[in-house]
Structures are given as C-alpha cells and as structure tokens.
Amino acid sequence: MQQLITPEMTALAKQADYDFTRRAPGVMLPYQQRWIADKSRVKVHEKSRRVGLSWAEAADSALEAAASSGQDVWYIGYNKDMAIEFILDVAQWAAHFNEVASAIECGEEVFKDGDEDKAVLSFSIRFASGNRVTALSSRPANLRGKQGRVIIDEAAFHTSLAELLKAAFALLIWGGSVHVISTHDGVDNPFNELIKEIRAGRKPYSLHRTPFKEAIAEGLYRRVCQKLGIDWSAEGEIAWEEEIRAIYRPADAEELDCIPSQSGGAYFSRALVEARMSADLPVVRLTLPQGFELRSEDERLTTVADWLEENIKPLLDGLSPTLTSYYGMDFARSGDLSAITPLVENALLRKQAPFILEMRNVPFEQQKQVLFYVVDGLPNFSSGANDARGNGQYLAEVAAQKYGAEYIHRVMLTQEWYRDNMPRYKAAFEDDEILIPKDEGVLSDHRAVQNVNGVPKVPDSGHTKDKKDGGQRHGDTAISGALAWFASLNAASPIEFQSSGQPLGADAQGFM
C-alpha cells in the first residue's frame, strides 16, 4: 500500500481530512457483503449515515476495474471532498488486493451540456486491465459517450436526480450498471419517491436497506472498536449507540433509521403546491427567436406590443377594478426564464395569480415593455418586487423610476432574504391564502426549492428541463411568486394618480 501513498495522495488526504490509519481495509460486514454480492444492473441502498457503504463500494469498484473482464467506474458524489475520499478508498483497496494500479491522476472530464462541452474536475486510478475508476467533483450534466458502472452517492442530496438517473441508465445499453446509495432527505425527496416506486413494484431494481441498529447488530460497533484499538463490550455498544443518536437528534430517525422526515428534501411538498393550483389560471409564455434583439427598434416594439394585446390584455381587462394588486419578477436574459407573477387580493385578503408570465430569450428593453404593460393594467397597483441581482438591477431601477421607489422593492436575493421570506411564502400555501396556475413547470419550480444549509432556496445547481419547450428552468416562478408575496406584505397605498410626466417642484418633493 505504501507505494500508492504518494505525496500527492497525502495532500489530497489532508484536504479531505482522510485518515489512512483508521481506514485500513478489513473483512466486510454482512450488509456490505450482501451489497457487493448483488450483481443487479440497477441496485439502490437506503442507509444510515457512516455505516461504510461507500467504503464497500470502493472495494468492489477496485475489483471491477482491475478485472480484465471488468469496466470503467464513474463515481458521482455531490462535492469535491466526497470524490477525494472515494478515490483514496479505491487506492487503499487496490493496494490491499495487490492490483497493479497507477497513482491518482487529477484532471478534467469533459461532458456534454446541451450543445456545449463542460469540464468537471476528476480524480482517476488506472488499472493494468486498461479500466479506470474516476471520481467526479460534481454532477455532470449527462454521461453521453461514457461506458461502465455509475455510482450515485448520497443521491437524495443531488439536484435533478431524475435527470441524473436518466443519463446513467443510458450506460445500461452497453452492459453497464447503476448503483444508487443514500441516506434520506425528506419524504418528498426524489430519492424517497424512487424507493416507493421500487417497493410498489413499478421499478425492476434491487433494493437494500441498512438502518443504524441493524448495522450495529451485524458488527459495526465491533469494527469501530477494532479500528480504535479498544475492547468491545455490550455496555460500551449501548453507550456508543446512544452517543451517536444524541449527536443527530432530533433528526436521528432520518439520519440513522432510514425514516424520511416530513420536512426534509423539497421545501414545498407536491401535495401542498397542487392543492393551491387552479386549472382556470393560465401560464402565458413569450419566447422570441435568436437574434431578435438585433432587429430594428420599431419591429421589436411592434411585435411585442401585438403579442401583449392578444395575450395579456384580455387577462388584465377581466380583473375587477375593486381588487388590489402586486407583482414579483425573477429576471433572466438567457438560459433561465424571466417570470412575472401578478397577485390580486380580494376583500377577504386571499390572493391569487390571475396568470403567470414566462419570458425566454426576451431582450432587456422588451422585458421592460412587458413589465410596464402588465403593471399599468393591474387594478389598484400597490407594490412590486424585482430581482435586482446582476442584469436584473437595470429593470428594477427603471421600474422604481416609473412607479416610485416606495412602490417597487429592489431585492437582492441573499441568504438572509430567503431565510426571512421563503417561510412566509410557504405559509401562504399552508394557510390556503394563495392560488396559482396549475402547470407542470410551475410545480417543478416550487419543488426545486430546497433546504440548503438550513436556508430554503433554489440551489445554484438546481436547474431542471422544461418539458414543454426543452429549455432550462431554475425555480423561476417560485422565486417570482415569493417576490410577489413579499411585495404584498410590504405594500404602499394603491396608486390613485397618473403621472403628468412633469418633474415635481422643490416644495412638492419636500425640500426647502
């Protein structure tokens, strides 16, 4: 083993806080043996934390890649430290099995992301068989062109797990296999939904389950004692289990017993969002062709004006003039959507989105044109909130100039803003105070909100694919909805005048 522990490996171990002395290979415990012995093409394991499943998978991966009849192995965790830990485990097992293998190589793997090539940091060990084990520092967009075994570790914590599985399953055509390992992260998490599908017989996959107590019964604590050089005792085992449970409480049922919590995973449950959706409320989509921003100003203004008259005017004209209105807007220029969610409030203080407007590839000036048209047509407009990050700052600024800074909130979507305001938006769903359009994309956006380090937000990597047009979504309508709700809770009095277009005098502005 010593010849594989190069200075580069030692540096990687230090970076990932990896202890070679405490992770020396040994005899597998029964649940680890059952996992390795299962040769199903797709197998899934729901497990307690720190019971050594990834460690067992590293041993099996070393043997798979070392065999002349074996195959490449692709390990996908959700961060760089997981990748480093796994590849170091594989290196230790390779040395233990006396397999001829190269030192760890750090490099990049190129994956297709749409029509673009994107590079992911990778750590690889190549065996004399010609096969290799590669651990990736982050999730690739797809696995096109790859072959072999795919390991998805801590699957519940990956964004867009369904898309990742779809990419992995493509490898099965050429004889590959897919291994999915994870602790739980909420009852509504896609990983738990996958488990339920397997148990219901809808998915022909092999399923394993290792809760903490069963792992202890099969020798986990004895193995800990062996590694730490202490004597095993029944009393010590009971005390150790209680010590570990105390660390994880109140989440020990989920973290250790494979019982998904109600509040983990997706921040909005599917049932909650669907209960506040109405098929009578539309989602209106404006998608403009590539290069539209280079057309003449006259053509751009006329094209969008005609679209607004045809698609938005009837919706605005249908609103009662007694309602009070608000809006929220999440901004994007390319890639993601721009989304405007108007809210109208009735006398009983219940709010609904009479429509949601999604824009894809719409130039800056035309987004301004659309926003102003919507706001000008809303009855008793009281407040709006714009995403003021990046390029959205321009539109937030011109909206504040047109309608007044007291009416337009220019919101920087910080951790603190999400922490304070996303729970209030969710409470509106829980208290039946909001109604939004029934739409698959809108549902997907709300389901994209996750608890990220205790903050409910759309993760930076939480992109999904729109099933209608194949474009990219990033929780856009959930963010515009949260902004609209924020605006409704921080409203000025409804605007009851129209600007003359003339600047106010000094006295009228309150200056002496």
Residue pairs with C-beta under 8 A, 6 or more apart in sequence:
1 92
1 95
1 96
2 95
3 95
4 91
4 92
4 94
4 95
4 101
4 103
5 20
5 91
6 103
6 104
8 103
8 104
8 106
9 88
9 91
9 103
9 104
12 18
12 84
12 87
12 88
12 104
12 123
13 19
13 20
13 84
13 88
15 81
15 84
16 81
16 84
16 85
16 88
18 84
18 85
18 88
20 88
20 92
22 227
22 228
23 55
23 88
23 89
23 92
24 92
24 96
24 227
25 59
25 92
25 93
25 96
26 223
26 226
28 36
28 56
28 59
29 52
29 215
29 218
29 219
29 220
29 223
30 218
30 219
31 51
31 208
31 210
31 214
31 215
31 218
32 52
32 53
32 55
32 56
34 208
35 43
35 45
35 53
35 56
35 57
35 60
35 208
36 56
36 59
36 60
38 206
38 208
40 177
40 205
40 206
41 172
41 176
41 177
41 178
42 169
42 172
42 177
42 178
42 180
42 204
42 205
42 206
43 177
43 178
43 179
43 180
43 205
43 206
43 207
43 208
44 180
44 181
44 194
44 195
44 198
44 205
44 206
44 207
44 208
45 53
45 179
45 180
45 181
45 182
45 207
45 208
45 209
45 210
46 182
46 183
46 184
46 191
46 195
46 207
46 208
46 209
46 210
46 258
47 53
47 181
47 182
47 183
47 208
47 209
47 210
47 211
47 258
48 183
48 210
48 211
48 212
48 215
48 255
48 256
48 257
48 258
49 183
49 212
49 248
49 255
49 256
51 210
51 212
51 215
51 220
52 220
52 223
53 181
53 210
54 85
54 86
54 89
54 153
54 181
55 89
57 75
57 86
57 151
57 153
57 179
57 181
58 86
58 89
58 90
58 92
58 93
59 89
59 93
61 73
61 75
61 90
61 93
61 133
61 149
61 151
62 90
62 93
62 94
62 97
62 99
62 101
62 127
62 133
63 70
63 93
63 97
63 99
64 70
64 71
64 73
64 131
64 149
65 71
65 72
65 73
65 125
65 127
65 129
65 131
65 132
65 133
66 94
66 97
66 99
66 100
66 101
66 127
66 128
66 129
66 131
67 129
67 131
68 129
70 129
70 131
71 131
71 147
71 148
71 149
71 175
71 176
72 131
72 132
72 133
72 134
72 146
72 147
72 148
72 149
73 131
73 132
73 133
73 134
73 148
73 149
73 151
74 134
74 136
74 143
74 146
74 148
74 149
74 150
74 151
75 83
75 86
75 87
75 133
75 134
75 135
75 136
75 151
75 153
76 136
76 139
76 140
76 150
76 151
76 152
76 153
76 158
76 164
77 83
77 86
77 135
77 136
77 153
77 154
78 138
78 139
78 153
78 154
78 157
78 158
79 137
79 138
80 121
80 137
80 138
82 135
82 153
82 154
83 121
83 122
83 123
83 135
83 136
83 137
84 123
84 135
86 135
86 153
87 104
87 123
87 124
87 125
87 133
87 135
88 104
90 125
90 133
90 135
91 101
91 104
91 125
94 101
94 125
94 127
95 101
99 127
99 128
100 127
100 128
101 125
101 126
101 127
101 128
102 125
102 126
102 127
103 125
104 123
104 124
104 125
105 123
105 124
105 125
105 126
106 121
106 122
106 123
107 121
107 122
107 124
108 119
108 120
108 121
108 122
109 119
109 120
109 122
109 134
109 136
109 140
110 117
110 118
110 119
110 120
111 117
111 118
111 119
111 120
111 140
111 141
111 142
111 143
111 144
112 118
112 141
112 142
112 144
112 145
113 141
113 142
114 141
118 140
118 141
120 136
120 137
120 138
120 140
121 136
121 137
121 138
122 134
122 135
122 136
122 137
123 134
123 135
123 137
124 132
124 133
124 134
124 135
125 132
125 133
126 132
127 133
131 148
138 461
139 158
139 159
139 164
139 461
140 167
141 167
142 167
142 170
143 150
143 167
143 168
143 170
143 171
144 167
144 170
146 171
147 171
147 174
147 175
147 176
148 171
148 176
149 171
149 176
149 177
149 178
149 179
150 168
150 171
150 176
150 177
150 178
150 179
151 179
151 181
152 158
152 161
152 164
152 165
152 168
152 178
152 179
152 180
152 181
152 182
153 181
153 182
154 181
154 182
154 183
155 161
155 164
155 180
155 181
155 182
155 191
155 194
156 182
156 183
156 184
156 185
156 186
156 189
156 190
156 191
156 192
156 265
157 182
157 185
158 164
159 448
159 450
159 459
159 461
159 462
159 463
160 462
160 463
160 464
161 190
161 191
161 194
162 190
163 464
163 465
165 178
165 180
165 194
168 178
169 178
171 177
171 178
172 178
180 191
180 194
182 191
183 254
183 255
183 258
184 191
184 192
184 254
184 258
184 259
184 260
184 261
184 264
184 265
185 191
185 192
185 254
185 260
185 264
185 265
186 192
186 254
186 260
186 261
186 262
186 263
186 264
186 265
186 266
187 260
187 261
187 262
187 264
187 265
187 269
188 265
188 266
188 269
188 270
188 447
189 260
189 264
189 265
189 266
190 265
191 265
192 260
192 265
194 203
195 207
197 203
198 205
198 207
199 207
209 258
210 258
211 256
211 257
211 258
212 220
212 241
212 244
212 245
212 256
212 257
213 241
213 256
213 257
216 237
216 241
221 232
221 236
221 237
221 240
221 241
222 232
224 240
225 231
225 232
225 236
230 236
244 256
245 252
245 256
248 255
248 256
251 261
253 259
253 261
254 260
254 261
254 264
264 451
265 450
265 451
266 447
266 448
266 449
266 450
267 422
267 426
267 449
267 450
267 451
267 456
268 426
268 429
268 446
268 447
268 449
268 478
270 443
270 447
272 426
272 429
272 430
273 429
273 443
273 446
273 447
274 438
274 443
275 429
275 432
276 429
276 432
276 434
276 435
276 436
277 435
277 436
277 437
277 438
277 439
277 442
277 443
278 352
278 435
278 436
278 437
278 438
279 437
279 438
281 352
281 353
281 354
281 355
281 356
281 435
281 436
281 437
281 438
282 315
282 355
282 356
282 437
283 355
283 356
283 357
283 358
283 437
283 439
283 441
283 442
283 477
284 311
284 312
284 315
284 355
284 356
284 357
284 358
285 357
285 358
285 359
285 360
285 468
285 469
286 304
286 307
286 311
286 357
286 358
286 359
286 360
286 362
286 370
287 359
287 360
287 361
287 362
287 469
287 471
288 303
288 360
288 361
288 362
288 363
288 366
289 361
290 361
292 300
292 303
292 361
292 362
292 363
293 300
293 363
295 303
297 365
300 363
300 365
300 366
301 366
301 369
304 362
304 366
304 369
304 370
305 369
308 369
308 370
308 373
312 355
312 357
312 370
312 373
312 374
312 377
313 377
315 354
315 355
316 374
316 377
316 378
317 377
318 354
319 325
319 344
319 354
319 378
319 379
320 379
321 379
321 380
322 347
322 379
322 380
323 344
323 345
323 346
323 379
323 380
324 344
324 345
324 379
324 380
324 382
324 491
324 494
325 342
325 343
325 344
325 345
325 378
325 379
325 380
325 381
325 382
326 342
326 343
326 344
326 345
326 351
326 381
326 382
326 383
326 384
326 385
326 484
326 487
326 488
326 491
327 340
327 341
327 342
327 343
327 374
327 375
327 378
327 384
327 385
327 484
327 487
328 340
328 341
328 343
328 384
328 385
328 386
328 479
328 480
328 481
328 482
328 483
328 484
328 485
328 486
328 487
329 338
329 339
329 340
329 341
329 371
329 384
329 385
329 386
329 387
329 392
329 395
329 480
329 483
330 337
330 338
330 339
330 387
330 392
330 476
330 477
330 479
330 480
330 483
331 338
331 367
331 386
331 387
331 389
331 390
331 391
331 392
331 395
331 396
332 338
332 392
332 474
332 476
333 363
333 364
333 391
334 361
335 472
335 474
336 463
336 472
336 473
336 474
336 476
337 358
337 359
337 360
337 466
337 471
337 472
337 473
337 474
337 476
337 477
338 358
338 359
338 360
338 362
338 367
338 476
339 356
339 357
339 358
339 359
339 476
339 477
339 479
339 480
340 356
340 357
340 359
340 370
340 371
340 374
340 480
341 353
341 356
341 357
341 436
341 477
341 480
341 481
341 483
341 484
342 353
342 354
342 355
342 357
342 374
342 378
342 484
343 351
343 352
343 353
343 434
343 484
343 485
343 487
343 488
344 351
344 352
344 354
344 378
344 379
345 351
345 488
349 433
350 432
350 433
350 434
350 435
351 428
351 433
351 434
351 435
351 485
351 488
352 434
352 435
352 436
353 434
353 435
353 436
353 437
353 481
353 484
355 437
356 436
356 437
356 439
356 442
356 477
356 480
356 481
357 370
357 374
358 441
358 476
358 477
359 367
359 370
360 469
360 471
362 370
364 391
364 394
364 395
367 395
368 395
368 398
368 399
371 395
371 399
372 399
372 402
375 381
375 384
375 399
375 403
380 494
380 495
380 496
381 403
381 407
381 494
381 495
382 407
382 487
382 488
382 491
382 492
382 493
382 494
382 495
383 407
383 408
383 409
383 487
383 488
383 490
383 491
383 492
384 399
384 403
384 407
384 408
384 409
384 484
384 487
385 408
385 409
385 411
385 483
385 484
385 486
385 487
385 490
386 392
386 395
386 396
386 399
386 408
386 409
386 410
386 411
386 483
387 396
387 411
387 413
387 479
387 480
387 483
388 396
388 397
388 410
388 411
388 412
389 412
389 413
393 410
396 408
396 410
396 411
397 410
399 408
400 407
400 408
400 410
403 495
404 492
404 495
406 492
407 492
407 495
409 483
409 486
409 487
409 490
411 417
411 483
411 486
413 457
413 479
415 455
415 457
418 455
418 456
418 457
419 454
419 455
419 456
421 482
421 485
421 486
422 449
422 455
422 456
422 457
422 482
423 456
424 485
424 486
424 489
425 481
425 482
425 485
425 486
426 456
427 433
428 434
428 485
434 481
434 485
436 442
436 481
440 467
440 468
441 466
441 467
441 468
441 473
441 477
442 477
442 478
444 464
444 473
445 458
445 473
445 475
445 476
445 477
445 478
445 479
446 475
446 477
446 478
446 481
448 458
448 459
448 462
448 464
448 473
448 474
448 475
448 478
449 456
449 457
449 458
449 475
449 478
450 456
450 457
450 458
450 459
450 462
452 459
458 474
458 475
458 478
458 479
462 474
462 475
463 472
463 473
463 474
464 472
464 473
464 474
465 471
465 472
465 473
466 472
466 473
506 512
